[in-house]
Amino acid sequence: MRWVRMAASSWRWFVMTSVGVAALAIGATAWGAPSCVSGPQEAETGLPTGLIAGTDGAASGGAYIHRPDGVGSSWSPNTAFQVSYCFTVAQSGTYRIKARVWADSGVNDSFWVKVDGALTGSGHWDVAHVAYGDDYVNSYGVTDPVEISLTAGDHLVEVLLREDGTRLDRIELEPVTIAGLKCGPPLQEAETGSITGFATGSDNKASNKKFIHRPEGAGSAWSAKPDFVATYCFKLESDATYRLNAGAQGPSSTSDSFFVRLDSGAAFRWDVAQGTSFVEDYANSYLVADPIEWNLTAGPHRVDIYLREDGTKLDWVELEKRTEALGQCGGLAHEAEAGALTGMVVGGHPKASGGSFIHQPDGAGSNWTPKDSNRATYCFRVQQAGTYRIAANVHAASGTSDSFWVAVDGVQYGRWDTLLNTEFLPDYIGIRGGEDPLIVTLSAGRHLVDVYLREDGTCLDKISLESVP
C-alpha cells in the first residue's frame, strides 16, 4: 500500500492486490488512512509504520512517536519505519515544518523527512537537543530551516526513522509567506504590514509609538481602493471563531472608519470608536454585526484594511480567538480569582493577594489526570514576542495537597509540584520530569494558561508571565 499523487489537492491510498489496484480516499477507515487537517497534529495521531507511540507526562498530549533507543537506526530513508501526516493548506505559499521534539544526545537526534514524496533537501533533519521543545525541520548542512512552496490543497508529510531514540511530539505546517506577503503572529503592529498609500505617524501613546493613517484633509475614499491599503498575514494555530481586534483612534465623526476585507471575502465598513486616544476596538460590519466574527481554520489568513475616512488612525491589529476567558484578557498578571473558573472554588485568607485565592477544598476530591471540569483559565496579552516563565503565589500545606496540572495554549505540559508553604509564597511553574521552571516561547498576542486541579487543598493566589532575559 502506498501514497500516489493524483492532483494538486488529492492524495489517495493505492492497495496492490492480486487482481489489480484499489483506491481509498483520504480519511477512509480501511487501512487507517490519516485524516487531512489544517492545524497542528499530535505525533501519535499520524499513520505509523514501524514507529511506535510512547507515553510521557511532559509530552504534548502525554504521548510521542519514536523507535526505542537501542532497537536500531536507519542511515537511508526506509518506509518500513515512518509516520505520515496529511495537512490541508488553505492558501498557496511558502511553508516551514515546525515540530515539538525530544533529543538528548548526538546519537539520537535525527529523522528523515519527505514532503509529497520528495526529500526536503538532503532529507536529513538534525533535531535540536531539547526536552520537548520546538524545532524547525532543516536539511543538514544545506538549509536551516527548510522552506517549501505548497499549493492550496492536501499535502503529505512523512517523518522517517534515522536515529533510534529520537522522539516526535507534535508537528505542523507554518506559513512563511502567502502571495509574497510575510506571515506573522496573531497580533501585529500596524506599521509592519504591507503598506500602500497610508503614512506612518508618531505618537508616544501608540503601541511602539507609531501608527498608520491618511492624514486629515488628504482625502477620503467611499469604496475599498488598492491605492490605500494595509495588508497583514496572520498565522493561526487552531480552528476557532475569531474577531478582528485593533488599537484605533477615530478623532471625530468624519474621521472614524476604515474598510476591511478578510481573505477573499467582500469588503465591509468598520466604524471605529470615537475619541482622541488609542483604544482597543473590535471591527464591526456597519449596521450588520458588532463585533463581526468568522469561523477560521488553522493556518494563514489575510486581512486588508483600506482607507475610508482620512484622519482615522490604526495602531495595531490582531485576529483574536474568541474564548470563555477573553472577558478578562489583558496584561501579564492576574489575581487567581479573576480567571475563568470551572469547578474551582474562591476562598478567603488575609495573607492572600487581594484577600482571595482559588482551590478545590481539602477532602473534596483530587484528579489524577487534567479535567476540564476543574480548571482555571487565564488570558494574557503579550506585547513582545519572546521566552517567558510563569510565576504564581501558592499555598500548599502538605505533600498530599501540593500540585496542579498545567497547560499553555492548549498544550498539556504535565504536573506542577508547588512550593510547600502556608504563607502564599511565590513559586515558578515547573514540570515534574521536565523543565523547572517551565520556559515557553510566546508570540505577540493573546495566550491562555490553564491550571487544573490535581490535589485538593492546593491553593493558587495570583499568576503572571515573566520575560526571561
Phi, psi and omega in degrees: 000136181208161175278139174227134180283124180259321181202179184301335182231031184217121170245143176224150170282134170246123181257116180281125179234174181288346182246005178146210185236132175243143182249140176239128179291152174306137180093351178295145183283331179299134179065004175067037179302137185290143175283145178274130179230162185264341186248195179299152178233137171294139185304321185287354179270355178284184179260103183269147171227110178084335175268151184234161178273139172242163180244141179199124181299338180276349179280151175299125182074002177081007183213163180209171178245140179194174162248120189307145180302131178093351182280334179137140180253179180217117186271007170216155182301128183229112184292355175285346181225088183204168171224136187245143178226142175247125180245136174265119180263122184284325184224141176298143180172194178257134185229157169243159174257114180256136183218154171258126191225170175221128177205129186243003178201171181283000178247005172215064186216039179202153172229168161261149181224136173234148172234124182052040175087353182249141177298145176277094186066238176290341182084345183274112179258111174276112186281143177297144177280093182219157173262084184061078177223168182279144177209151174258141177298129177241167173251104190310124178076002183236296186219135178215109000273167174284136175239135186232143177270125181233142173274163174298138181135198183265139181223144183259128173244125179243130176248120187246150177304133164237296178246127179296154181091344177282134185247138173250124187254318182204154184211147178203161170263126182247124181290142175254308176222145174235121182051040178082357182264127180291129181268142183225190183290172183297340176242127182223145173292140185302321185286352181270357179285182173274107192255128174232119173088328178284152175256153175264128179248168181242139178200123181299340181272354178275152174299131183063010176065019180223156176209171175240152180191171164254116187307143181301132181094351182279345177123139179255177179217133186259012169211161182288115183242135181293350178289339183222091184210144172243125186243138182227143173244124183249138174263114179261138186274339186208156172292131182188179173268130185236154171237157173265113178254150183202156166265119186217165177217124175245094188299334182204174181291349177253007177217063185210038180203152172230169162257147182227141174226133174253126180050236183256017181285179180282146176289144178225160181274130176245114174271111183279162179296136180278145178159172181257010176236159174284128179230157176283129186216139175270137178296133175244159172257109190312121178067011181241303183210136179216103358278166174273142182230150178227144170270111188242149175273159173299148179122197185277142174219142185254135175237126175250128176244119186253154172300135163237293178248128178296153182092344177284134188245142178238127185258310178207162180223150182208134166271108190256127177286129178281122179223168180297336186266356187293342178298332178250024185279142176141150177071183183245008181216142178220145164291142184303320184287351181272357180283179173275108189259132175231109178077357177265148187248138176274128176241170180238144177198134183297338180272352179281148176299127182072004178081003184224159177209174175238154180189174162253116187308143180306128180094351182280346178123141180251168177232123182269002168222155179295131180231133180297341181285350179219086182205163172232131182246133181236133181251121180247144174252114182265123180274329185238120177300144180167196178258140185224152168243162186247116180262149179205151171261133187225162173228121181219103190280340183205171180288355175252008178218059187213038179204151172230168164261151185224138172226149176233123181052040176084355179266119179285123180261338176122204188271131175252112174273112186281166177292129176287119178187164177237023185243007185057056183274158179288147179210158172254140176295125176229155185250124178301126181080002181225216183288139175213104003283158175292128177248126180240143177263121186238140173279165171296138182135198184263139182223144182251134172243124178252129175246118185253149171303132165240295178249127179297153182091345176283131187244136177248128187258302176213163186213143182207160172260134177239130178293137178264121182300000000 
